Amino acid sequence: MPTKDKVLVANGQGFWGDSILGPIRLVEEGPLDYLTLDYLAEVTMSIMQKLKSRDPQAGYATDFVRMIERVLPTCQKKGIKIVANAGGVNPQACRAAVAKVIRSLNIRGVKVGIVEGDDILSELPALISAGETFKNMDNGELLEPYLDRVQSANVYIGAAPIVEALQQGADIVITGRATDPSVVVAPLVYEFGWSLDDFDKIAAATIAGHIVECGAQCSGGNFVGWKDVPDMARIGYPIVEARPDGTFCITKHEGTGGLINCQTVTSQLVYEMGDPASYITPDCIADFTTIRLKDGGNQRVEVSGIKGRPATDTYKVSISFQEGYKIVGQLTVAGPDAVEKARLCADIVFARAALDGAAFAESERFVEIVGTNVCHAGIMPPPSDPAEVVLRIGARSHDRQKLDRLGMEIVPLVTSGPPGVTGFAGGRPKATEVISYWPALISKERIDCRVSVEEF
């Protein structure tokens, strides 16, 4: 039976690079039971895998370790547990770095758990031989012909192994590619003693996790009513005030900036939602059409009525692979006829590169004139005659040298192009890898998550 009538779970990071003030203020400015942190995105895994290939002790979110140094003393004092998918492709190295911080803070008795098993990069050939095709969910292609170009492959794991780590007494749980909502689902399952087969409650926890997974995006950040959001500099990160019956409230600490109401919560609910009746996670299928929101006033939104169904028998796999190279440079073009001059500049760059053997087909070219409504093309009319624009120009190819040759022709426009070309900064652009995303499925029976907890 649950021993608590409510559990407070807050998410302090919506992505790797979010403000460190989020988690710091969450633990310092009010009551909290759990601090969750979401660091991973699809492209992040390939970056971390590349870092690990260069250094066996890399491949995790280094910001997490710096954050631990700032918040751990307060968390220990208040009894706040931490759950984060900061382990990336190297949870063991992440734990070792956290252990070093714990020792430097002269804190004793901190139990740190890690969850492994999501990284299947080295297992891909064997899994394919065993019958897993990793069919691309977007275009139906099979993965095997691309194996030599794969850079990362991570399974989106669920809440169960995180619950296991908490049951083993972990104060900090570090995972690899756990799904964003699952880091919130696990604390509620553990604290309330829910069965992982109680799909209405698991769906409720999943939706709670989805609402807070992007941090302040549900408390006034990135909100269309931004003019009504007070004190955005001190925006309060969201807190789930959960109850044993599966209902919960979205709120934030008193005295913080930002805004929580039905509109801000709804804005986040429809983010990356897909089919609203079938939001598929490794823990359950949640029905967003059953959600009931009620504005409770005083920066509180009550959420209830959520229904869920059993999870599928597959996990989603996030695979990244190398797909050629790209190059992008930019110039500022100012004065009369800025748009016309920018178009001429683009034509000159491609023509000059072609004169030296670096020709590009129209489909390989990239030209964007920022200031002519490129962000809302086809929706809003461009301004008639902007006084200045930014020309972004580039190309994509499997020939890296050809791309670098193109990049050499951007800077000369300052003195050999039309007047008003300026604003070049950052040096001559160089070709960089193009990393493409390959979504696939794998049978759950193929994945064995491993949990270990150590005390420092």
ROVEXTOR-908909 format. One record per residue (C-alpha): residue in three letters; x, y negated, z negated. Coordinates in steps of 0.25 Angstrom, whole numbers, plus 5000, padded with zeros to 4 digits. Each point is the difference from the previous one (the first is absolute). Layout:
  type    xx    yy    zz
   Ala     X     Y     Z
...
//
This chain:
  type    xx    yy    zz
   Met  5000  5000  5000
   Pro  5005  4986  5003
   Thr  5006  4993  4988
   Lys  4999  4986  5006
   Asp  4988  4992  5004
   Lys  5008  4992  5010
   Val  5014  5000  5007
   Leu  5006  4988  5006
   Val  5008  5003  5013
   Ala  5007  4988  5007
   Asn  5007  5000  5014
   Gly  5012  4991  5000
   Gln  5006  5002  5014
   Gly  4992  5001  5013
   Phe  5012  5003  5008
   Trp  5016  5000  5000
   Gly  5003  4986  4999
   Asp  4988  4995  4992
   Ser  5003  4990  4989
   Ile  5007  5005  4988
   Leu  4991  4990  4992
   Gly  4988  5010  5002
   Pro  5005  5011  4991
   Ile  5007  4991  4990
   Arg  4988  4991  4997
   Leu  4991  5012  5000
   Val  5007  5007  4988
   Glu  5003  4987  4993
   Glu  4987  4992  5001
   Gly  4990  5010  4995
   Pro  4996  5014  4996
   Leu  5003  5011  5009
   Asp  5001  5016  5000
   Tyr  5006  5003  5014
   Leu  5008  4992  5009
   Thr  5000  5005  5015
   Leu  5009  4996  5011
   Asp  4998  5003  5015
   Tyr  5013  4998  5008
   Leu  4998  5009  5012
   Ala  4995  4997  5014
   Glu  5002  5009  5013
   Val  5012  4992  5005
   Thr  5006  5000  4986
   Met  5003  5015  5000
   Ser  5008  4999  5013
   Ile  5008  4989  4994
   Met  5003  5007  4987
   Gln  5004  5013  5007
   Lys  5010  4992  5008
   Leu  5005  4994  4987
   Lys  5001  5014  4994
   Ser  5008  5005  5012
   Arg  5011  4990  4998
   Asp  5000  5001  4985
   Pro  4995  5013  4993
   Gln  4996  4991  4988
   Ala  4991  4991  5008
   Gly  4986  5001  5006
   Tyr  4991  4995  4989
   Ala  4994  4986  4997
   Thr  5011  4993  4993
   Asp  4991  4989  4996
   Phe  4993  5010  4990
   Val  5013  5001  4992
   Arg  5002  4986  4999
   Met  4985  4998  4996
   Ile  5002  5012  4989
   Glu  5011  4992  4994
   Arg  4991  4988  4998
   Val  4987  5007  4995
   Leu  5005  5012  4993
   Pro  5002  4994  4986
   Thr  4986  4994  5000
   Cys  4994  5013  5006
   Gln  5006  5008  4988
   Lys  4996  4990  4990
   Lys  4985  5001  5005
   Gly  5000  5014  5004
   Ile  4998  4997  5015
   Lys  5003  5012  5009
   Ile  5005  4998  5015
   Val  4996  5007  5012
   Ala  5007  4997  5013
   Asn  5003  5006  5014
   Ala  5013  4993  5000
   Gly  5008  5013  5002
   Gly  4999  4998  5015
   Val  5008  5012  5006
   Asn  5009  5001  4988
   Pro  4992  5001  4986
   Gln  5012  5006  4993
   Ala  5009  4989  5003
   Cys  4989  4990  4996
   Arg  4999  5007  4987
   Ala  5015  5000  4998
   Ala  5000  4985  5002
   Val  4989  4998  4991
   Ala  5007  5008  4989
   Lys  5012  4991  5002
   Val  4991  4988  4997
   Ile  4994  5007  4988
   Arg  5014  5002  4994
   Ser  5004  4986  5003
   Leu  4988  4995  4992
   Asn  5004  5009  4988
   Ile  4986  5006  5000
   Arg  4998  5015  4996
   Gly  4990  5010  5002
   Val  4994  4996  5014
   Lys  4995  5012  5008
   Val  5001  4998  5015
   Gly  4993  5010  5009
   Ile  5002  5001  5015
   Val  4991  5007  5011
   Glu  5007  5006  5012
   Gly  4996  5008  5011
   Asp  4994  4990  5010
   Asp  5013  4998  5008
   Ile  4999  5011  5011
   Leu  5010  4995  5010
   Ser  5010  5011  4998
   Glu  4989  5010  5001
   Leu  4993  4996  5013
   Pro  5007  5011  5009
   Ala  4996  5011  4990
   Leu  4986  4995  4998
   Ile  4998  4999  5016
   Ser  5005  5014  5001
   Ala  4990  5004  4989
   Gly  4988  4994  5009
   Glu  4999  4986  4995
   Thr  4999  4992  5013
   Phe  5000  4986  4994
   Lys  4991  4995  5012
   Asn  5000  4985  5001
   Met  4986  4995  4995
   Asp  5000  4989  5010
   Asn  5004  5006  5013
   Gly  5000  5015  4997
   Glu  5014  5003  5004
   Leu  5008  5010  4992
   Leu  5012  4996  4992
   Glu  5010  5011  5004
   Pro  5006  4993  5013
   Tyr  5003  4988  4991
   Leu  5007  5007  4989
   Asp  5013  4994  5003
   Arg  4995  4986  4999
   Val  4992  5002  4987
   Gln  5006  4991  4988
   Ser  4990  5003  4989
   Ala  4989  5009  4997
   Asn  4992  4998  4987
   Val  4987  5006  4995
   Tyr  4990  4991  4993
   Ile  4998  5008  4987
   Gly  4989  4998  4990
   Ala  4998  4998  4985
   Ala  5002  5014  4994
   Pro  5015  5000  4999
   Ile  5000  4987  4994
   Val  4990  5005  4989
   Glu  5009  5011  4998
   Ala  5012  4991  4997
   Leu  4991  4992  4990
   Gln  4996  5013  4993
   Gln  5014  5002  4998
   Gly  5002  4987  4993
   Ala  5006  4991  5010
   Asp  5000  4985  4997
   Ile  5004  4997  5014
   Val  4996  5008  5013
   Ile  5008  4999  5013
   Thr  4994  5006  5012
   Gly  5004  5000  5015
   Arg  4988  4998  5010
   Ala  4989  5001  4990
   Thr  4988  4993  5006
   Asp  4997  4986  4996
   Pro  4987  5003  4992
   Ser  5005  5013  4994
   Val  5010  4993  4991
   Val  4987  4994  4993
   Val  4992  5013  5001
   Ala  5010  5008  4992
   Pro  5000  4991  4987
   Leu  4985  5001  5000
   Val  4999  5015  5002
   Tyr  5011  5001  4989
   Glu  4994  4991  4990
   Phe  4985  5004  5001
   Gly  5003  5015  5002
   Trp  4992  5000  5014
   Ser  5000  5012  5008
   Leu  5007  4998  5014
   Asp  4987  5007  5005
   Asp  4991  4989  4994
   Phe  5000  4993  5014
   Asp  4990  4989  4996
   Lys  5010  4995  4989
   Ile  5012  5003  5009
   Ala  4994  4992  5011
   Ala  4997  4989  4990
   Ala  5015  5000  4996
   Thr  5004  5000  5014
   Ile  4992  4988  5004
   Ala  5005  4993  4987
   Gly  5014  5003  5005
   His  4996  4995  5014
   Ile  4995  4987  4995
   Val  5013  4997  4992
   Glu  5010  5006  5009
   Cys  5004  4987  5007
   Gly  5002  4993  4987
   Ala  4995  4986  5000
   Gln  4993  5002  5014
   Cys  4987  5003  4992
   Ser  5002  4988  4990
   Gly  5000  4989  5009
   Gly  5012  5002  5009
   Asn  4998  5001  5015
   Phe  4985  4996  4998
   Val  4992  4992  5010
   Gly  4995  4991  4989
   Trp  5014  4996  4996
   Lys  4996  4986  4997
   Asp  4992  5005  4988
   Val  5011  5008  4994
   Pro  5006  4992  4989
   Asp  5015  5000  4996
   Met  5005  5010  5010
   Ala  5014  4998  4996
   Arg  4996  5007  4987
   Ile  4991  5010  5006
   Gly  4996  5011  4991
   Tyr  5002  5014  5005
   Pro  4988  5010  4999
   Ile  4996  5009  4989
   Val  4991  5012  5000
   Glu  4992  5001  4987
   Ala  4996  5015  5001
   Arg  4990  5008  4992
   Pro  4998  5015  4998
   Asp  4987  5000  5009
   Gly  5007  4995  5012
   Thr  4995  4986  5000
   Phe  5010  4989  4999
   Cys  5003  4985  5001
   Ile  5010  4992  5008
   Thr  5005  4989  4992
   Lys  5013  4992  4997
   His  5007  4995  4988
   Glu  4994  4987  4993
   Gly  5006  4987  5004
   Thr  5006  5005  5013
   Gly  4998  4994  5014
   Gly  4993  5006  5011
   Leu  4985  5004  5002
   Ile  4993  5013  4998
   Asn  4985  5001  5004
   Cys  4992  5009  5009
   Gln  5005  4993  5013
   Thr  5015  5002  4997
   Val  4998  5015  4996
   Thr  4992  5002  5012
   Ser  5011  4994  5009
   Gln  5009  5010  4994
   Leu  4991  5012  5001
   Val  4999  4999  5015
   Tyr  5015  4999  5002
   Glu  5005  5013  5007
   Met  4987  5006  4997
   Gly  4997  5008  5013
   Asp  4986  5008  4999
   Pro  4993  4994  4988
   Ala  4993  5013  4997
   Ser  5013  5009  5001
   Tyr  5012  4993  4994
   Ile  5010  5012  5000
   Thr  5010  5001  4989
   Pro  5008  5012  4995
   Asp  4991  5000  4988
   Cys  4986  4999  5006
   Ile  4992  4994  5010
   Ala  4994  4987  4995
   Asp  4987  4994  5005
   Phe  5001  4985  5000
   Thr  4985  4998  5004
   Thr  4996  5004  4986
   Ile  5008  4989  4993
   Arg  4992  4991  4992
   Leu  5007  4986  4996
   Lys  4994  4991  4989
   Asp  5007  4986  4997
   Gly  5001  5001  4985
   Gly  5005  4985  4999
   Asn  5013  4996  4993
   Gln  5009  5006  5011
   Arg  4993  5014  4999
   Val  4994  5009  5011
   Glu  4993  5012  4995
   Val  5001  5012  5010
   Ser  4991  5013  4999
   Gly  4992  5010  5007
   Ile  5011  5006  5008
   Lys  4999  5014  5006
   Gly  5011  5009  5005
   Arg  5002  5014  5007
   Pro  5010  5010  5000
   Ala  5014  4997  5006
   Thr  5004  5006  5013
   Asp  5009  5012  5001
   Thr  5011  4992  5007
   Tyr  5010  4989  4996
   Lys  5003  4988  5009
   Val  5014  4999  5004
   Ser  5007  4987  5003
   Ile  5011  5002  5011
   Ser  5009  4990  5006
   Phe  5008  5002  5012
   Gln  5010  4992  5009
   Glu  4994  4994  5012
   Gly  5010  4992  5007
   Tyr  5005  4985  4997
   Lys  4994  4986  5000
   Ile  5006  4986  5000
   Val  4993  4987  4996
   Gly  5005  4986  4999
   Gln  4993  4987  4999
   Leu  5002  4985  5004
   Thr  4992  4987  4996
   Val  4996  4993  5012
   Ala  4995  4985  4998
   Gly  4995  4988  5007
   Pro  4991  4998  5012
   Asp  4996  5012  5007
   Ala  5005  5009  4989
   Val  4992  5012  5004
   Glu  5004  4999  5015
   Lys  5014  4999  4996
   Ala  5000  5012  4991
   Arg  4994  5009  5011
   Leu  5011  4995  5009
   Cys  5010  5003  4990
   Ala  4995  5015  4999
   Asp  5001  5001  5015
   Ile  5014  4995  5000
   Val  5005  5010  4990
   Phe  4994  5012  5007
   Ala  5005  4995  5013
   Arg  5014  4997  4996
   Ala  5001  5014  4993
   Ala  4995  5007  5012
   Leu  5011  4993  5008
   Asp  5010  5007  4992
   Gly  4994  5014  5001
   Ala  4990  4999  4988
   Ala  4987  5000  5006
   Phe  4987  5003  4993
   Ala  4986  5004  5005
   Glu  4989  4991  4996
   Ser  4995  5011  4990
   Glu  5013  5000  4993
   Arg  5000  4985  4998
   Phe  4995  4992  4988
   Val  4997  4985  5001
   Glu  4992  4993  4989
   Ile  4998  4985  4999
   Val  4997  4997  4985
   Gly  4991  4987  5000
   Thr  4991  5004  5011
   Asn  4991  5009  4991
   Val  5007  5013  5002
   Cys  4994  5005  4987
   His  4986  4998  5004
   Ala  5001  5002  5015
   Gly  4987  5002  5007
   Ile  4992  4995  4987
   Met  5004  4985  4999
   Pro  5005  4991  5011
   Pro  5014  4996  5001
   Pro  5003  4985  4997
   Ser  5001  4992  5012
   Asp  5014  4994  4999
   Pro  5008  5004  4988
   Ala  5012  4991  4997
   Glu  5008  5012  4996
   Val  5000  5015  5001
   Val  5009  5012  4997
   Leu  5004  5009  5011
   Arg  5001  5014  4995
   Ile  5007  5009  5011
   Gly  5005  5014  5001
   Ala  4999  5014  5006
   Arg  4999  5014  4997
   Ser  5009  5011  5006
   His  5007  5013  4998
   Asp  5013  4993  5005
   Arg  5006  4992  4988
   Gln  5011  4993  5009
   Lys  4990  4995  5009
   Leu  4992  4994  4989
   Asp  5012  4993  4994
   Arg  5003  4994  5014
   Leu  4987  4994  5000
   Gly  5002  4994  4986
   Met  5012  4993  5005
   Glu  4992  4991  5009
   Ile  4991  4994  4990
   Val  5010  4990  4993
   Pro  5005  4994  5014
   Leu  4986  4994  5002
   Val  5004  4989  4990
   Thr  5008  4994  5010
   Ser  4996  5007  5013
   Gly  4985  5000  4999
   Pro  4989  4989  5000
   Pro  5001  4989  4990
   Gly  4995  5001  4986
   Val  5006  5014  4998
   Thr  5005  5001  4985
   Gly  4999  5007  4987
   Phe  5008  5012  5003
   Ala  5005  5006  4987
   Gly  5005  5013  4995
   Gly  5010  5004  5010
   Arg  4998  5007  5013
   Pro  4990  5011  4999
   Lys  5004  5015  5000
   Ala  4993  5012  5004
   Thr  4994  5008  4989
   Glu  4993  5013  4999
   Val  4985  5002  5002
   Ile  4994  5009  4990
   Ser  4987  5006  5004
   Tyr  4989  5007  4991
   Trp  4995  5014  5002
   Pro  4988  5004  4991
   Ala  4998  5014  4998
   Leu  4994  5011  4991
   Ile  5005  5012  4992
   Ser  4994  5011  4993
   Lys  5000  4997  4985
   Glu  5005  5014  4997
   Arg  5013  4997  5007
   Ile  5003  4989  4989
   Asp  5006  5003  4987
   Cys  5001  4987  4991
   Arg  5010  5001  4989
   Val  5000  4993  4987
   Ser  5011  4998  4990
   Val  5001  4991  4988
   Glu  5012  4996  4993
   Glu  5002  4992  4987
   Phe  5011  4989  4999
//
